Amino acid sequence: MDAERTLGELARLVGGTLEGDPALAVHGIANLDQAEPGQLSFVAAGRHAAAAERSRASAFLVPADVSVAGRPVIRVAQPYLALAALLRVFHPERAPAPGVELTAVVAASARIAPDATVLAFAVVGAASVVESRAVLHAHVVVGERCRVGEGSVLYPHVVLRDDVQVGRRVVIHPGAVLGADGFGYAFDGSRHQKIPQVGRVVIEDDVEIGANVTIDRATLGETVVRRGTKIDNLVQIGHNTVVGADTIIVAQTGVSGSCRIGDRVMLAGQVGIADHVVIGDGARVGAQSGVHQDVPPGGAVFGYPAMPAMEARRVAAAMPRLPELLRTVRALKQRVAELEERLRGVR
């Protein structure tokens, strides 16, 4: 059983308004359809209120405009932020003990902070640095001349090739590869000749990188992901691209080389971006869009090829009517041809 807290304690922790018994004991959080008595559940919006009334949960975290008839609630202005805080209460992170396990392989010239953790079969290359409270889980490989910043966590099978810099409090999920060669070749008339990729990757503070993400090293210079950006699983970022601060990149998105992605951009799932494209600050790109041209700051685009979102919606709405429109056009062409034939006969 999770640690037990009273409903009053939880309300104070999230700065919420409590409607119900502050002494009510809560020992965990669960989904509406899985919650048991003694657990708190979460109502994201009014459309879920009926499901909440059927739920067995003892209390609910709700936005300001939602009620659950006859049930205790904690009202908050931003329910998702409150949920995040409460999940940390009931599911605190358990950091492994500091130290380097015997099966880890650490180069003599590498520097590991005394309170950092290097777990089984991890590898740290020459001249690399692992800073205070950083954690390298099992089978992580850190190449030469890398830096893993303070409090960062690299989960199993993460690979940092040479010359990758990871900032503070960065989280990199299993299987991600940072610093693999960028995709660069020149055709000499008979063969594709590889262009050496000799740049590096820089990940700034508070970035989170999902499982099996690949971020390529620059040909020359740097591939950069700026502070606070969050990258979902299975994303590819090409060489020499710069991703701005506080940007969200959703799963299966592919960003080609030398792109510039601004701050606070949202790239939805399966977006594809051609090389050298610039996405302005605050822009939004809808799922499965193909972006071949620059998007202005604050712009919203969608579709393949991507176009302004309102125009794309009109095109999408028209698509089911295309067969009917084609039949109409053919009929009109036939009528025009018949009229022209009659006019020729009159002359």
Secondary structure as the mmCIF struct_conf table of DSSP 4:
data_model
#
loop_
_struct_conf.conf_type_id
_struct_conf.id
_struct_conf.beg_label_comp_id
_struct_conf.beg_label_asym_id
_struct_conf.beg_label_seq_id
_struct_conf.end_label_comp_id
_struct_conf.end_label_asym_id
_struct_conf.end_label_seq_id
HELX_LH_PP_P HELX_LH_PP_P1 ASP A 2 GLU A 4
STRN STRN1 ARG A 5 THR A 6
HELX_RH_AL_P HELX_RH_AL_P1 LEU A 7 VAL A 14
TURN_TY1_P TURN_TY1_P1 GLY A 15 GLY A 15
HELX_LH_PP_P HELX_LH_PP_P2 GLY A 16 GLY A 16
STRN STRN2 THR A 17 GLU A 19
BEND BEND1 GLY A 20 GLY A 20
TURN_TY1_P TURN_TY1_P2 PRO A 22 ALA A 23
STRN STRN3 ALA A 25 VAL A 26
STRN STRN4 GLY A 28 ILE A 29
TURN_TY1_P TURN_TY1_P3 LEU A 32 GLN A 34
TURN_TY1_P TURN_TY1_P4 PRO A 37 GLY A 38
STRN STRN5 GLN A 39 PHE A 42
BEND BEND2 ALA A 45 ALA A 45
HELX_RH_3T_P HELX_RH_3T_P1 GLY A 46 HIS A 48
HELX_RH_AL_P HELX_RH_AL_P2 ALA A 49 ARG A 54
BEND BEND3 SER A 58 SER A 58
STRN STRN6 ALA A 59 PRO A 63
TURN_TY1_P TURN_TY1_P5 ALA A 64 ASP A 65
TURN_TY1_P TURN_TY1_P6 ALA A 69 GLY A 70
BEND BEND4 ARG A 71 ARG A 71
STRN STRN7 VAL A 73 VAL A 76
BEND BEND5 ALA A 77 ALA A 77
HELX_RH_AL_P HELX_RH_AL_P3 PRO A 79 PHE A 90
BEND BEND6 HIS A 91 HIS A 91
HELX_LH_PP_P HELX_LH_PP_P3 ALA A 95 ALA A 97
BEND BEND7 PRO A 98 PRO A 98
STRN STRN8 GLY A 99 VAL A 100
TURN_TY1_P TURN_TY1_P7 LEU A 102 THR A 103
STRN STRN9 VAL A 105 VAL A 106
TURN_TY1_P TURN_TY1_P8 ALA A 108 SER A 109
STRN STRN10 ARG A 111 ILE A 112
TURN_TY1_P TURN_TY1_P9 PRO A 114 ASP A 115
STRN STRN11 THR A 117 VAL A 118
TURN_TY1_P TURN_TY1_P10 ALA A 120 PHE A 121
STRN STRN12 VAL A 123 VAL A 124
TURN_TY1_P TURN_TY1_P11 ALA A 126 ALA A 127
STRN STRN13 VAL A 129 VAL A 130
TURN_TY1_P TURN_TY1_P12 SER A 132 ARG A 133
STRN STRN14 VAL A 135 LEU A 136
TURN_TY1_P TURN_TY1_P13 ALA A 138 HIS A 139
STRN STRN15 VAL A 141 VAL A 142
TURN_TY1_P TURN_TY1_P14 GLU A 144 ARG A 145
STRN STRN16 ARG A 147 VAL A 148
TURN_TY1_P TURN_TY1_P15 GLU A 150 GLY A 151
STRN STRN17 VAL A 153 LEU A 154
TURN_TY1_P TURN_TY1_P16 PRO A 156 HIS A 157
STRN STRN18 VAL A 159 LEU A 160
TURN_TY1_P TURN_TY1_P17 ASP A 162 ASP A 163
STRN STRN19 VAL A 164 VAL A 166
TURN_TY1_P TURN_TY1_P18 ARG A 168 ARG A 169
STRN STRN20 VAL A 171 ILE A 172
TURN_TY1_P TURN_TY1_P19 PRO A 174 GLY A 175
STRN STRN21 VAL A 177 ALA A 180
HELX_LH_PP_P HELX_LH_PP_P4 ASP A 181 GLY A 182
STRN STRN22 TYR A 185 PHE A 187
BEND BEND8 GLY A 189 ARG A 191
STRN STRN23 HIS A 192 LYS A 194
HELX_LH_PP_P HELX_LH_PP_P5 ILE A 195 PRO A 196
STRN STRN24 ARG A 200 ILE A 203
TURN_TY1_P TURN_TY1_P20 ASP A 205 ASP A 206
STRN STRN25 GLU A 208 ILE A 209
TURN_TY1_P TURN_TY1_P21 ALA A 211 ASN A 212
STRN STRN26 THR A 214 ASP A 216
HELX_LH_PP_P HELX_LH_PP_P6 ARG A 217 ALA A 218
BEND BEND9 THR A 219 GLY A 221
STRN STRN27 GLU A 222 VAL A 225
TURN_TY1_P TURN_TY1_P22 ARG A 227 GLY A 228
STRN STRN28 LYS A 230 ILE A 231
BEND BEND10 ASN A 233 LEU A 234
STRN STRN29 GLN A 236 ILE A 237
TURN_TY1_P TURN_TY1_P23 HIS A 239 ASN A 240
STRN STRN30 VAL A 242 VAL A 243
TURN_TY1_P TURN_TY1_P24 ALA A 245 ASP A 246
STRN STRN31 ILE A 248 ILE A 249
TURN_TY1_P TURN_TY1_P25 ALA A 251 GLN A 252
STRN STRN32 GLY A 254 VAL A 255
TURN_TY1_P TURN_TY1_P26 GLY A 257 SER A 258
STRN STRN33 ARG A 260 ILE A 261
TURN_TY1_P TURN_TY1_P27 ASP A 263 ARG A 264
STRN STRN34 MET A 266 LEU A 267
TURN_TY1_P TURN_TY1_P28 GLY A 269 GLN A 270
STRN STRN35 GLY A 272 ILE A 273
TURN_TY1_P TURN_TY1_P29 ASP A 275 HIS A 276
STRN STRN36 VAL A 278 ILE A 279
TURN_TY1_P TURN_TY1_P30 ASP A 281 GLY A 282
STRN STRN37 ARG A 284 VAL A 285
TURN_TY1_P TURN_TY1_P31 ALA A 287 GLN A 288
STRN STRN38 GLY A 290 VAL A 291
BEND BEND11 GLN A 293 GLN A 293
STRN STRN39 VAL A 295 VAL A 295
TURN_TY1_P TURN_TY1_P32 PRO A 297 GLY A 298
STRN STRN40 ALA A 300 PHE A 302
TURN_TY1_P TURN_TY1_P33 GLY A 303 ALA A 306
STRN STRN41 MET A 307 PRO A 308
HELX_RH_AL_P HELX_RH_AL_P4 ALA A 309 ALA A 318
HELX_RH_3T_P HELX_RH_3T_P2 MET A 319 ARG A 321
HELX_RH_AL_P HELX_RH_AL_P5 LEU A 322 VAL A 346
#
